């Protein structure tokens, strides 16, 4: 019998993941500054996670003004082409993850959505934002993967997907939300090297965090549970603390070069289970913790953005020569644009380089 120990308190969690440097809290901003604005201007995709909603996720084409528009340094407008089922006030809490094709680090933005006169149009008021390091993208090879795909363009057939719907922007009307994983869902999950993990705290405030691994970022157990290893990070552990508070999670799985993404909603436990996690070992290092997820719903979706010919192609990646590097932007967010920020940038850069050389 496999021994599984559940981590149920932050005290127990911190026995495994040591407390983080409180200086990292200073990286959190409350409005868009020049560093986040230059990132958004180059970003192509914005993944949206809505807390309390059954669908969980959508993907925005940030270059399409009908899908995304800035209003101020505290507000922007998004068009979500899926039904938002508002069950309570918490359902309007949302998080976005901004991605620049070819760039490892991302921008995390958390806020609150309010409706507009148009049913699929929402205004987002920013609560917090900060840059996310490149670990997950580097581990997964997100932008540089040449692996054979089980879900390449045109190869995936499904009775509930009508060919005509594939021409519609950002959604397929006949998406089916199912309660259990099918064989096709399992195949997709176990071919996916990259997943965005959505969580929420007791107030309903959401977070969206990436996870990545070279071959597959998760495995499906015989009981239909999903297991995701917890890799070394910055020790802040916001997502894990949210799971301790509510257990509620949303997952959005991606396969490089695929036009599909798979959304799962469910409840997660943080576990210590060496026997289960042994198969995730890299360089003789077995993860100390994992996330064990009970599935509530699953939905396979097609994104017209992911299907576009230039999204995944390296020769179509945007020119990022003018983009401030992650270490410099992080140093500025923690220490300001003055003398201290400039002096600390090389130190932050050295730490970031060390982290990327020790991914496991």
Buried (B, 14 or more C-beta within 10 A) or exposed (E): EEEBEEBEEBEBBBEBBEEBEEEBEBBBBEEBBEBBEBBBBBBBBBBBBBBBBBBBBBBBBBBBEEBBBEEEBEBBBBBBBBEBEBEEEBBBBBBBBBBBBBBBBBBBBBBBBEEEEEEBBBBBBBBBBBBBBBBBBBBBBBBEBEEEBBBEBEEBEEEEBEEEBBEEEBBBEEBBBEEEBEEBBBBBBBBBBBBBBBBBBEEBBBBBBBBBBBEBBBBBEEEEBBBBBBBBBBEBBBBBBBBBBBBBBBBBBBBBBBBBBBBBBBBBBBBBBBEBBEEBEBEEEBBBBBBBBBBBBBBBBBBBBBBBEEBBEEEEBBEBEEBBBBBBBBBBBBBEEEEEBBEBBEEBBEBBEEBBEEBB
